[in-house]
Each structure stands twice: as C-alpha cells, then as structure tokens.
Amino acid sequence: MRQIRRHPARTGRRVRTRSLALLTAVAVLLSATAACQGGGRPDDGPVDPYDPAAIRYGLAPQPHPDVTYQPDVVLVGGGGDAVRSVTGDGLTWRIDPEADRADELAPGKVMFLTSRAVGRVVDVHREGGDLAVTMSPVELTEVVRDGEFRTDAPVALDRPIAYSAGTPSWTVADLPPGAGPRGGIGGGAPLGRSRLLPVGAPAPRPPAPPARLSGSETAKAGDLQLTTECCRDGVTARFDYDDSEIRMHGSVTLVMQRPAATFYLAISGGTVTRAEFSITGGAGLRVSVKAGTKVGNSRNLSKSIVVPTQFSIPIGTILGIPFSATVDQSLEIKTAFSAKDGRLDAAGEYSLTGAFGYGYRRPYWGPISPGGFAVRNSLTNSITGISLGASGLLVTYDAKFTVGIGALGFTAGLFVGMRASVGASLGSGAGLIVCRGAGLGVTMRYGISYSIPKVVADIVNFFLRTFNTRPIKQRGELGDETVVVKRSETVPPDVPLCVV
C-alpha cells in the first residue's frame, strides 16, 4: 500500500488554519451572545443624567451580564452625544451615522440609543450627513428578555426635566357633539373615557424644543394656553381658554408632599412575572374653574387636551438600563350653558392619604389605593354664577406616573395614573330657588407597558401608514383600574326642586 507522507510545514499551516477557524467561530458565537446580553460595550456617552446631552436626549444604555436583551435589539453607541435632533412627537431621531452599531439599524429592529430614543424601527435612511431613524413605540418586554430591576431606596421626584413637544396638532381635539356633562343638573361627574372625533392629516413635524431642568412649562395651542407644574408639591395643570364667545380658566392639582417612587420589576423569557410600583407622599385633589359664555346653548365647549409636556426625573442606570420616572397629563373640559351671558364658578379641595400603586405577581394584581378621603373645601358650597338658564361644567383630569424608558406618551414600563372627574351645576337664576350640585369621581388605573391617548394614536398611525407598518395600539398595557372615590355632594338647599 502506498504511504502518504505529509509535509511538516503544510501540516502546521493546516493546524493553524483549523485553530484560527475555530477561534473565529468561537469569537462570532461569543459576539452574538454578548450582543444578545448587551455586550460589545458601545461608547456610552454621558453617564451623568443632568449632563446637557443627557438632559436633552436621555442617558445611554450600558451592557450588563445580568440582563438579556431581545435578539432584535440594537444598542447604538454614543448616547445623547450621537443625537443631532428629534421631532417633537419623539418618533424620528436624526443621529450620527458613524455611531457604534448604527449601521445595523433596519426596519423591524429595535433601536436602543438612550433612555428616550428607543423603539421599533419602521424606516431608516440617510439625510445629508445624518441618519434619520423613525420608530414606533415598543413594550418593555420587546426590549428586555430577562432581567430583575429594583430601586434600593425611594427616589425623590423633586428635580424634573421638562420635555416639550411644542404645539403638535394633537394637543387639542373636539369631543363628539352632545358629550357635555351627563346626569342632569345636580348630577354627579361620570367616570369613563370619551370617544374622540376622527383626526385629519398630521401637521408638519418640527424638531422638539430644547429640554430644560424645570418644574414648570407653558404651551399654547390656538385659543388655549396651558401651564403645567411638577412635582415637589404635586402635579398641576392650569388652563386658559378664550375664543371671544366662550371663556374658561382654572386649574387642577393632584396634591402631594415630597413624592417619591419605588419599584421592582422581574422579566423572564420576555414576560413580566412580578412587578411592584408605588408613589408615596399622600394625595389630594384641588380644583378651581371659572367659565362664561356669550352664546349660550348655541355652542358649548367640549375639548380633549393632551398636555404636550412630559416631566422626567432620572432614576439612574439599573443593570445597564437607564430608567426614568415620568409624569404625563391630560384634560377633558365640557360646558353646558343653556342661556346667553351665563357664568359658572366653582372651587373645591379634597384630601386623600397614603401611597398609591400596585403589586403584581403573575397573574394576580393587588392595587394600593389612597384612603382617608375628606372634604377640605366643598365644591358645592363654592358654586356661584349668573344665568337665566341652567349651567353645568365637567373637568376630567388625568395624571400618569411611569417608571421605564421611552419618550412622551410612548414611555413603556410600570405606570399608575389618577383620573379625577369633577362636575358642577347651577340651576336657573330666574326662579326663587337656585339649585347647586356637584359630583366627584376618582379612579386609579395601573399596569405595565404604555398607554397613550386615542387622538395621539390616531395621528401616529396616520403618519406610520407611509411606511406600510402595522398600526400601534392605543393601549399596550397589562393592567386594571379601581374606583377610589365616587361621590355626589349634598345639593343645597335641600328641597325637592333641586334634587334631580
């Protein structure tokens, strides 16, 4: 049999080649594993949440061995330093195309650049020297597959960053005709959500105004001016509306004393298995409203208002995830004047004590509701006005606290919201007896993931049709709600004519 003699040098080369191939394969495998776990450590950018770049665009995520990201998540390097601009709605980010891993972005991937620049990519293309990335909102479990996150101590909500969307088209929307205060004169304020009228084409999308370290922000949309405040003494929305026929101004405050947030979140296999979230600092409600009309029942006010400002308090980087506590607000304002030159004023204050939030251990929920309800200043006793016919108004205020990632209404994470509906009514001043009545309803809603107003979802979906992507849901959350207070106050004077 013929023997084959191997050349020593050639054999060595083959061994080295096989070794190199093996090492390359191992390196690729480790790289893929590290990428899934958040390895590869991109350039993180600023680490101080109050660095100018971090204030404007958010903190960068940092890879951590105890966190596994979903396989389609791309951690782009550079943090806020890699961002050139973002549209006011938070959907399109112009970034440095040379940022680490930016070349991996493609439709269907999830970009995670900062605590605010995170979402599923629906379009990516070059615009001049920038990379324009348009995203749709994601749920937290679309970003993290496995991880356990918690605060070591309560986080004070006392140093907020104000983010404004400018004056987007979705700030103010009309509610459908006939959606005025229900329940009749003297009836209570109903709970529930109102259907918004269809929206038209979205307005142009300018860059977002600069963010700033502030607990107060003012926005104007048409005949409406909004001023919002947060968070040391609570959360406030002040509104002024004047279209020369109807005037209305007032404020609603969720009263708190040095609020602080704590949370715990466990995700396993892309599913939330346990969650806890609470806000301490007590709670109360203060409302003051003045409304007047020159046109009576020929036209009443019926508006839904999404406050285009989000307050964000950095919690810090927990296992590489830059969490923030955010506060979003919305209002519904409705009047029901039946005569010209009518006026209705009302003010009241109510107290609630204790923390509010929830605990969740799959599949069970346990809400933590504030208690100790008390009337400090009765809304009913303060109602005054002048009108030849009956008058009424209803103000519904919603303040939502979220711990998570994302921008504006698309923040995904753990949330708890307080929704208060306050109604006031005044009988005709033409009779001998003037009836006054008021109603108060407070619900607490809570859950996991994101929840956005319908009018915002409609606008976003109209815009996303351009990219042939599936529409986003108004609510992506797992959660529930519970009634905290439902009360109709005594109607003075206590005579049959006033009880409806």
C-alpha positions as CSV (number, residue, x, y, z in Angstrom):
1,M,0.0,0.0,0.0
2,R,1.3,3.4,-0.9
3,Q,2.1,5.6,2.1
4,I,1.2,9.2,2.0
5,R,3.8,11.4,3.6
6,R,2.6,14.8,5.0
7,H,4.8,17.8,4.7
8,P,5.5,19.1,8.2
9,A,5.2,22.8,7.2
10,R,1.9,22.2,5.4
11,T,0.5,20.2,8.3
12,G,1.4,23.0,10.7
13,R,-0.4,25.5,8.4
14,R,-3.5,23.3,8.3
15,V,-3.5,23.0,12.1
16,R,-3.1,26.8,12.4
17,T,-5.9,27.3,9.9
18,R,-8.2,25.0,11.7
19,S,-7.3,26.7,15.0
20,L,-7.9,30.1,13.5
21,A,-11.3,29.0,12.1
22,L,-12.2,27.5,15.5
23,L,-11.2,30.7,17.3
24,T,-13.1,32.8,14.7
25,A,-16.2,30.7,15.2
26,V,-16.0,31.0,19.0
27,A,-15.5,34.7,18.7
28,V,-18.5,35.0,16.5
29,L,-20.6,33.0,18.9
30,L,-19.4,35.0,21.9
31,S,-20.0,38.2,20.0
32,A,-23.6,37.1,19.2
33,T,-24.2,36.0,22.8
34,A,-22.7,39.3,24.1
35,A,-24.9,41.3,21.7
36,C,-28.0,39.5,22.9
37,Q,-26.9,40.1,26.5
38,G,-26.0,43.7,25.8
39,G,-22.2,43.0,25.5
40,G,-19.9,44.6,23.0
41,R,-20.0,47.8,25.2
42,P,-20.6,50.6,22.8
43,D,-19.4,54.1,23.5
44,D,-21.8,55.0,26.3
45,G,-21.8,58.8,26.1
46,P,-22.6,60.9,29.2
47,V,-23.2,59.0,32.5
48,D,-24.5,62.0,34.5
49,P,-28.3,62.2,33.9
50,Y,-28.0,66.0,34.2
51,D,-25.2,66.4,31.6
52,P,-26.5,68.8,28.9
53,A,-26.6,66.0,26.2
54,A,-28.4,63.6,28.6
55,I,-30.9,66.3,29.7
56,R,-31.9,66.9,26.0
57,Y,-31.9,63.3,24.7
58,G,-31.5,60.9,27.6
59,L,-28.9,58.5,29.1
60,A,-27.3,55.7,27.1
61,P,-28.0,52.0,28.0
62,Q,-25.0,50.1,29.2
63,P,-24.4,46.3,28.7
64,H,-24.7,44.2,31.8
65,P,-24.1,40.5,32.3
66,D,-27.3,40.1,34.3
67,V,-29.6,41.4,31.5
68,T,-30.5,39.7,28.3
69,Y,-32.0,41.8,25.5
70,Q,-34.3,40.6,22.9
71,P,-32.3,39.3,19.8
72,D,-33.5,42.1,17.5
73,V,-32.4,44.9,19.9
74,V,-29.5,47.1,18.7
75,L,-27.7,49.0,21.3
76,V,-26.4,52.0,19.4
77,G,-23.3,53.8,20.9
78,G,-22.8,57.4,21.8
79,G,-25.9,58.1,23.9
80,G,-27.1,61.7,23.7
81,D,-23.8,62.8,22.0
82,A,-24.8,60.8,19.0
83,V,-28.2,62.6,18.5
84,R,-28.5,65.5,16.2
85,S,-32.2,66.2,16.7
86,V,-35.6,64.6,17.3
87,T,-39.0,65.6,16.1
88,G,-41.4,67.0,18.7
89,D,-43.5,63.8,18.7
90,G,-40.5,61.7,19.6
91,L,-40.8,59.4,16.5
92,T,-37.9,60.4,14.2
93,W,-34.4,60.7,15.5
94,R,-31.5,62.1,13.5
95,I,-28.3,60.5,14.7
96,D,-24.6,60.2,13.8
97,P,-24.3,57.6,11.1
98,E,-20.9,56.7,12.4
99,A,-22.2,55.8,15.9
100,D,-21.2,52.3,17.0
101,R,-23.7,49.7,15.5
102,A,-25.8,52.4,13.8
103,D,-25.1,50.5,10.5
104,E,-27.1,47.5,11.9
105,L,-30.3,49.5,12.1
106,A,-33.0,48.3,9.7
107,P,-36.8,48.2,9.7
108,G,-38.0,45.6,12.2
109,K,-35.0,46.1,14.6
110,V,-35.4,47.8,17.9
111,M,-33.1,50.8,18.4
112,F,-31.9,51.5,21.9
113,L,-29.8,54.6,21.9
114,T,-30.8,56.4,25.0
115,S,-33.5,56.2,27.7
116,R,-35.7,58.3,25.4
117,A,-34.5,57.1,22.0
118,V,-35.9,53.6,22.0
119,G,-38.5,51.9,19.7
120,R,-39.0,49.6,16.8
121,V,-37.5,50.9,13.5
122,V,-40.0,51.5,10.7
123,D,-37.7,53.5,8.5
124,V,-34.0,54.4,8.3
125,H,-32.3,56.4,5.6
126,R,-29.5,59.0,5.1
127,E,-30.5,62.7,5.2
128,G,-27.4,64.8,4.3
129,G,-24.8,63.9,7.0
130,D,-27.4,62.3,9.4
131,L,-29.1,59.0,9.7
132,A,-32.9,59.6,10.1
133,V,-34.5,56.8,12.1
134,T,-38.3,56.7,12.5
135,M,-39.6,54.4,15.2
136,S,-42.9,53.2,16.6
137,P,-43.4,52.5,20.4
138,V,-42.5,49.2,21.9
139,E,-43.4,47.4,25.1
140,L,-40.7,46.9,27.7
141,T,-40.6,43.2,27.1
142,E,-39.8,43.8,23.4
143,V,-36.5,45.3,24.6
144,V,-35.7,43.1,27.7
145,R,-36.0,39.3,27.6
146,D,-34.5,38.6,31.1
147,G,-33.7,40.9,34.0
148,E,-34.5,41.9,37.5
149,F,-34.6,45.6,38.4
150,R,-35.3,47.4,41.6
151,T,-34.7,50.7,43.4
152,D,-32.6,50.4,46.6
153,A,-34.4,53.3,48.2
154,P,-37.3,55.7,47.4
155,V,-36.4,58.1,44.6
156,A,-37.5,61.7,45.3
157,L,-39.4,63.2,42.4
158,D,-38.0,66.7,43.1
159,R,-35.7,67.5,40.2
160,P,-37.6,67.2,36.9
161,I,-36.6,67.7,33.4
162,A,-39.3,69.3,31.2
163,Y,-39.7,67.9,27.7
164,S,-42.0,69.7,25.4
165,A,-43.5,68.5,22.1
166,G,-44.0,72.1,21.1
167,T,-47.5,72.7,19.7
168,P,-48.4,69.5,17.9
169,S,-51.8,69.0,16.1
170,W,-52.9,66.5,18.7
171,T,-52.8,68.9,21.7
172,V,-56.5,69.8,21.4
173,A,-59.2,67.7,19.9
174,D,-63.0,68.1,19.8
175,L,-65.2,65.6,21.6
176,P,-68.3,64.5,19.8
177,P,-71.4,66.7,19.8
178,G,-73.7,66.2,22.8
179,A,-70.9,64.9,25.1
180,G,-71.5,67.6,27.7
181,P,-71.9,66.9,31.4
182,R,-74.3,64.0,31.9
183,G,-76.6,63.2,34.7
184,G,-78.7,66.4,34.6
185,I,-78.4,69.5,36.7
186,G,-77.2,68.4,40.1
187,G,-75.9,65.1,38.8
188,G,-72.5,63.7,39.7
189,A,-69.5,63.6,37.5
190,P,-69.5,60.4,35.5
191,L,-66.4,58.2,35.1
192,G,-65.3,56.8,31.9
193,R,-63.5,57.6,28.6
194,S,-64.9,59.7,25.8
195,R,-64.7,58.9,22.1
196,L,-62.7,61.5,20.2
197,L,-63.7,62.7,16.8
198,P,-61.6,61.4,13.9
199,V,-58.4,63.4,13.2
200,G,-57.2,64.7,9.9
201,A,-53.7,64.7,8.4
202,P,-50.9,65.4,10.9
203,A,-49.2,68.8,10.7
204,P,-45.6,69.2,9.8
205,R,-43.2,67.7,12.4
206,P,-40.7,70.2,13.6
207,P,-37.8,69.4,15.9
208,A,-38.6,69.2,19.6
209,P,-37.9,72.4,21.6
210,P,-34.8,72.2,23.9
211,A,-35.4,70.3,27.1
212,R,-34.6,72.1,30.3
213,L,-34.3,71.5,34.0
214,S,-37.6,72.9,35.2
215,G,-40.7,72.2,37.2
216,S,-42.9,74.4,35.1
217,E,-43.7,74.6,31.4
218,T,-46.1,76.6,29.3
219,A,-47.6,75.7,25.9
220,K,-50.1,77.4,23.6
221,A,-52.5,75.7,21.1
222,G,-54.9,78.0,19.3
223,D,-57.2,79.7,21.9
224,L,-55.8,77.6,24.7
225,Q,-52.9,78.2,27.0
226,L,-51.6,75.5,29.3
227,T,-49.2,75.8,32.2
228,T,-48.1,72.6,34.0
229,E,-46.1,72.2,37.2
230,C,-44.4,69.2,38.8
231,C,-43.5,67.7,41.2
232,R,-42.4,68.7,44.8
233,D,-45.9,69.7,45.9
234,G,-47.8,67.6,43.4
235,V,-48.8,67.9,39.8
236,T,-50.8,70.8,38.4
237,A,-52.4,71.7,35.1
238,R,-53.6,75.3,34.6
239,F,-55.6,76.2,31.6
240,D,-56.9,79.4,30.0
241,Y,-59.3,79.4,27.0
242,D,-60.8,82.4,25.3
243,D,-62.3,82.3,21.8
244,S,-64.3,85.6,22.3
245,E,-67.5,83.6,22.7
246,I,-66.6,81.1,25.5
247,R,-64.1,81.9,28.2
248,M,-62.8,79.4,30.7
249,H,-59.8,79.2,33.1
250,G,-58.9,77.2,36.0
251,S,-56.5,74.7,37.5
252,V,-56.5,71.1,38.7
253,T,-53.8,69.8,41.2
254,L,-53.0,66.3,42.4
255,V,-51.8,67.5,45.8
256,M,-48.7,65.7,47.1
257,Q,-46.0,66.3,49.7
258,R,-42.5,65.5,48.5
259,P,-43.5,62.5,46.4
260,A,-41.1,59.6,45.9
261,A,-41.2,56.4,43.8
262,T,-40.1,52.8,44.4
263,F,-40.3,49.9,42.0
264,Y,-39.4,46.3,41.4
265,L,-39.6,44.5,38.1
266,A,-38.8,40.9,37.1
267,I,-38.9,39.8,33.4
268,S,-38.2,36.2,32.4
269,G,-38.4,34.9,28.9
270,G,-39.9,38.1,27.7
271,T,-42.8,38.0,30.2
272,V,-43.3,40.1,33.3
273,T,-43.5,37.7,36.2
274,R,-43.6,40.2,39.0
275,A,-43.9,44.0,39.4
276,E,-44.3,46.5,42.2
277,F,-44.7,50.2,41.9
278,S,-45.7,52.8,44.4
279,I,-45.8,56.6,44.8
280,T,-45.6,57.9,48.4
281,G,-46.3,61.4,49.7
282,G,-50.0,61.4,50.2
283,A,-52.5,62.6,47.7
284,G,-55.3,65.1,47.4
285,L,-57.3,67.0,44.8
286,R,-57.7,70.7,44.4
287,V,-59.8,72.2,41.6
288,S,-60.8,75.8,40.6
289,V,-62.8,76.6,37.5
290,K,-64.4,79.7,36.1
291,A,-66.4,79.6,32.8
292,G,-68.5,82.1,30.9
293,T,-70.4,82.3,27.7
294,K,-71.8,84.9,25.4
295,V,-73.7,82.5,23.1
296,G,-75.5,80.1,25.4
297,N,-76.7,76.7,24.1
298,S,-76.0,77.6,20.5
299,R,-72.4,76.4,21.2
300,N,-70.7,74.8,24.2
301,L,-67.1,73.8,24.8
302,S,-66.2,70.2,24.5
303,K,-62.4,69.6,24.3
304,S,-59.9,66.9,24.9
305,I,-56.5,68.2,25.8
306,V,-53.3,66.2,25.8
307,V,-50.7,68.2,27.7
308,P,-47.7,68.3,25.3
309,T,-45.2,68.4,28.1
310,Q,-43.6,65.4,30.0
311,F,-41.7,65.8,33.2
312,S,-39.0,63.3,33.6
313,I,-36.9,62.5,36.7
314,P,-33.8,60.3,36.1
315,I,-33.8,57.3,38.4
316,G,-30.4,56.1,37.2
317,T,-28.9,53.2,35.4
318,I,-30.0,49.9,36.9
319,L,-28.2,46.8,35.4
320,G,-27.4,48.9,32.4
321,I,-31.0,50.2,31.8
322,P,-31.4,54.0,32.2
323,F,-34.8,54.2,34.0
324,S,-36.7,57.4,34.5
325,A,-39.8,58.4,36.3
326,T,-42.1,60.4,34.1
327,V,-45.3,62.3,34.5
328,D,-47.9,62.9,31.8
329,Q,-51.2,64.8,32.0
330,S,-54.4,65.2,30.0
331,L,-57.7,67.1,30.4
332,E,-61.2,67.0,29.2
333,I,-63.3,70.2,29.5
334,K,-67.0,70.4,28.8
335,T,-69.5,73.1,29.4
336,A,-73.3,73.0,29.3
337,F,-74.7,76.6,29.2
338,S,-78.4,76.9,28.2
339,A,-78.6,80.7,28.1
340,K,-76.5,83.6,26.9
341,D,-74.2,85.6,29.1
342,G,-74.0,82.8,31.6
343,R,-71.3,82.3,34.2
344,L,-70.3,79.5,36.5
345,D,-67.5,79.5,39.1
346,A,-66.6,76.6,41.4
347,A,-63.6,75.6,43.6
348,G,-63.0,72.7,46.0
349,E,-60.4,70.7,47.7
350,Y,-60.3,67.1,48.9
351,S,-57.7,65.1,50.7
352,L,-56.5,61.5,50.3
353,T,-53.7,60.0,52.3
354,G,-51.2,57.2,51.8
355,A,-49.4,55.7,48.9
356,F,-50.9,54.6,45.6
357,G,-49.6,52.0,43.2
358,Y,-49.9,48.2,42.9
359,G,-48.3,44.9,43.2
360,Y,-48.4,42.1,40.6
361,R,-47.3,38.5,40.8
362,R,-48.4,36.8,37.6
363,P,-51.4,36.5,37.1
364,Y,-52.7,38.4,40.2
365,W,-53.0,42.2,40.8
366,G,-53.1,44.0,44.1
367,P,-53.9,47.7,43.9
368,I,-52.6,50.1,46.6
369,S,-55.2,52.8,46.8
370,P,-55.0,56.0,48.8
371,G,-57.5,56.3,51.7
372,G,-58.6,58.8,54.3
373,F,-60.9,60.7,51.9
374,A,-62.0,64.0,53.5
375,V,-63.6,67.2,52.2
376,R,-61.5,70.3,53.0
377,N,-63.5,72.7,50.9
378,S,-66.8,71.6,49.4
379,L,-67.1,72.2,45.7
380,T,-70.9,72.5,46.2
381,N,-70.6,75.3,48.7
382,S,-68.4,77.4,46.4
383,I,-70.6,77.3,43.2
384,T,-71.6,80.7,42.1
385,G,-72.8,82.2,38.8
386,I,-75.3,84.2,36.9
387,S,-77.6,82.7,34.2
388,L,-81.2,82.8,33.1
389,G,-80.9,79.1,32.3
390,A,-79.2,76.0,33.8
391,S,-75.4,75.8,33.6
392,G,-73.0,73.0,34.0
393,L,-69.4,72.0,33.5
394,L,-67.3,68.9,33.8
395,V,-63.5,68.7,34.1
396,T,-61.7,65.4,33.9
397,Y,-58.0,65.4,34.8
398,D,-55.6,62.5,34.4
399,A,-52.1,62.4,35.8
400,K,-50.0,59.3,35.0
401,F,-46.7,58.3,36.6
402,T,-44.5,55.8,34.7
403,V,-41.1,54.2,35.5
404,G,-39.5,53.0,32.4
405,I,-37.9,54.0,29.1
406,G,-39.2,56.0,26.1
407,A,-40.3,59.5,25.2
408,L,-43.5,61.5,25.8
409,G,-46.7,59.4,25.6
410,F,-44.8,56.3,24.4
411,T,-42.9,55.7,27.7
412,A,-43.0,51.9,28.3
413,G,-42.7,50.5,31.8
414,L,-44.7,50.4,35.1
415,F,-47.4,53.0,35.4
416,V,-50.1,54.2,37.8
417,G,-52.5,57.0,37.0
418,M,-55.1,59.0,38.9
419,R,-58.1,60.2,37.0
420,A,-60.4,62.7,38.6
421,S,-63.8,63.8,37.2
422,V,-65.3,66.9,38.8
423,G,-68.7,68.2,37.8
424,A,-70.6,71.3,38.9
425,S,-74.1,72.6,38.0
426,L,-76.2,75.6,38.7
427,G,-79.9,75.9,38.2
428,S,-81.6,78.8,36.5
429,G,-81.4,82.2,38.2
430,A,-84.8,83.2,37.0
431,G,-86.6,81.3,39.9
432,L,-86.8,81.9,43.6
433,I,-84.6,78.9,44.3
434,V,-81.2,78.4,42.7
435,C,-80.1,74.8,42.8
436,R,-76.4,73.9,43.1
437,G,-74.9,70.4,42.8
438,A,-71.5,68.8,42.3
439,G,-70.1,65.3,41.8
440,L,-66.6,63.9,42.2
441,G,-65.2,60.7,40.9
442,V,-61.6,59.4,41.3
443,T,-60.2,56.2,39.7
444,M,-56.8,54.7,39.8
445,R,-55.5,52.8,36.8
446,Y,-52.3,50.8,36.8
447,G,-50.3,48.4,34.8
448,I,-47.3,47.6,32.7
449,S,-46.2,48.9,29.3
450,Y,-47.5,52.0,27.5
451,S,-50.9,53.7,27.3
452,I,-51.5,56.8,25.1
453,P,-54.5,59.0,24.3
454,K,-56.5,57.9,21.3
455,V,-56.0,61.1,19.4
456,V,-52.2,60.7,19.6
457,A,-52.5,57.0,18.5
458,D,-54.6,58.2,15.5
459,I,-52.1,60.8,14.5
460,V,-49.2,58.4,14.8
461,N,-51.0,55.7,12.8
462,F,-51.8,58.2,10.1
463,F,-48.1,59.0,9.9
464,L,-46.9,55.4,10.0
465,R,-49.1,54.4,7.1
466,T,-46.4,56.0,4.9
467,F,-44.1,53.1,5.9
468,N,-46.7,50.3,5.5
469,T,-46.3,49.3,9.1
470,R,-48.9,47.8,11.3
471,P,-50.8,50.4,13.4
472,I,-49.9,50.8,17.0
473,K,-52.5,50.1,19.7
474,Q,-53.8,52.9,21.9
475,R,-53.0,50.6,24.9
476,G,-50.3,48.1,25.0
477,E,-50.6,47.5,28.7
478,L,-51.3,44.7,31.0
479,G,-53.3,46.2,33.9
480,D,-56.6,47.2,35.5
481,E,-58.3,50.1,37.3
482,T,-60.2,50.6,40.6
483,V,-62.6,53.3,41.9
484,V,-61.1,55.3,44.7
485,V,-63.9,57.8,45.3
486,K,-67.4,58.2,43.7
487,R,-69.4,60.9,45.4
488,S,-72.3,63.2,44.7
489,E,-72.3,66.1,47.2
490,T,-75.4,67.3,49.0
491,V,-77.4,69.8,47.0
492,P,-78.3,72.9,49.0
493,P,-81.0,74.0,49.6
494,D,-82.4,70.6,50.4
495,V,-85.8,70.9,48.6
496,P,-87.4,68.7,46.0
497,L,-87.0,71.2,43.2
498,C,-83.2,70.9,43.5
499,V,-82.9,67.1,43.7
500,V,-82.9,65.7,40.1
